[in-house]
């Protein structure tokens, strides 16, 4: 089977050296027991592909993961066929945006640290997501509705978010933002990035203040997976032609089910279980993984 090994530099201005790419090339050739092609640069100094024939992709991923665990760049291995995806499902918090919006909302009630501690445990999969969501929202009972707009004003998109979505849409892909957070934020973030649609939970509000309750049913890990499967069917896209990305335990089922699932700056258990992981690069890494070259990017 023909494999593609993609090497992507971190976003902190570091560039891939010839020595680093040659080390990766030699390593994958040794693991595969077959010659590896010279680097094909998708963006000189930033991202390149190396083609190699190998039979056991999991062995290749495990071996390269160990070999380059401490590298300042990302290495992803996937089959050469079908790299370009037609459906993108993305998590919002700590993926498309840099923060956890519920934690930031809690800051307006003076409860950010307490809420963030629960969020962290939920994202690591240590506690039930639905219960954790209800608990955190209950802590915000009575918070004025205008805290939502104040929170939104401080949200920052992850570098590359707009470029990722707009480039994939320009190439004919369907894009969906699917979050265990709240529709107030997803609808606006989706518009900022250009997503085709968004799905999320709802905060119940009465008389200009949060009631402390979440609309039911709650969108959780199984709902994210169901959304991936539903959209694949409705858009007539095979699962092999889908991409899913996220950072938390509630993203893992959709990440594992997608044609290419990418743990993006994810919790350790998610990164370990995902087919691909981006630790250093920004969200344009997901374009390089599909073989897009830098001149093909649709910029902001």
Residue, then its C-alpha position, 0 to 999 in steps of 0.5 A: x500500500x502506498x503511504x504518505x508521510x506528511x511533516x508539518x512545522x510548528x506555528x511558532x515560526x520554526x521551519x523544517x530543516x533538510x536534516x529533519x526531513x531527511x531523518x524522517x525519510x530515512x526512519x520511515x524507509x527503515x520501518x517500512x523496509x522499502x525506499x522512501x521518496x524525496x520530500x515533496x514540498x507543499x510549502x517550502x520549509x513548512x510542510x512536505x510529503x514523503x511517499x513510501x510503500x508499507x503494509x502495516x499503517x498502525x505499525x508505521x504510526x506507532x513507530x514514527x510516533x515514538x521516534x518523533x515524540x519530542x520533535x518540534x514538528x508533526x508527523x502524520x501517516x495515512x494511505x495515499x488514496x483518498x486524501x482530499x476530504x469532502x466533509x469536515x466536522x470540527x469541534x469548537x472549543x480549544x479547536x476552532x477557537x483558542x479557549x473554552x467558551x463556557x469557562x470564559x463565560x463563567x469568568x463573568x460570574x467570578x467562577x472561571x477556575x471552578x468551572x474550568x476544573x470541571x471542564x478539564x476533567x470532562x474533556x479528559x474523559x474522567x467524568x460524564x460529559x452531560x452531568x458535568x455540563x449541567x453542573x457547570x451551567x447550574x453554577x451560572x444561574x442568574x448570570x445576566x444575558x449580556x455576559x454572553x456578548x461580553x464573552x464572545x468579544x474576547x473569543x479568538x479564532x485558532x490560527x488557520x481556522x478561516x483558511x481551513x474552512x474556506x479552502x475546503x468549501x472552495x474545493x467543494x467540501x461541506x463543513x459543520x461546526x459541532x460543539x458540546x458548547x452553546x449555540x449562541x457561540x457556535x452560530x457566530x463562530x461558524x459565521x466568522x469562519x464560513x462553516x455551512x452549518x453549526x450544531x450545539x446545545x442551548x442555554x435557557x434564558x428567562x427575564x434577561x438572565x441564565x436559568x442555570x439549565x441546559x436545553x434537552x437533549x444535550x449534544x454529547x459525544x454520541x451526538x457528534x458521531x451521529x452528526x458525522x454519520x448523518x451528514x455523510x449520508x445526506x451529502x452522499x459522502x462515504x465515511x472514508x471521505x470525511x475529516x473530523x477534528x477536536x481535542x476532547x474525550x467527547x470528540x473521540x468517537x467522531x475522530x475514530x469514525x472519520x476517514x481521517x480523524x485528527x486530534x488537534x492539540x488534544x488531551x493525552x488520551x484523545x491524542x493516543x487513540x486518534x489516527x492522527x495528531x497535530x501538536x504543533x501546527x495550526x489548523x492549516x495543518x489539516x489542509x496539508x494532510x489533504x495534500x493542499x499546496x500553499x498557493x491553493x489556500x483560500x485566505x481570510 
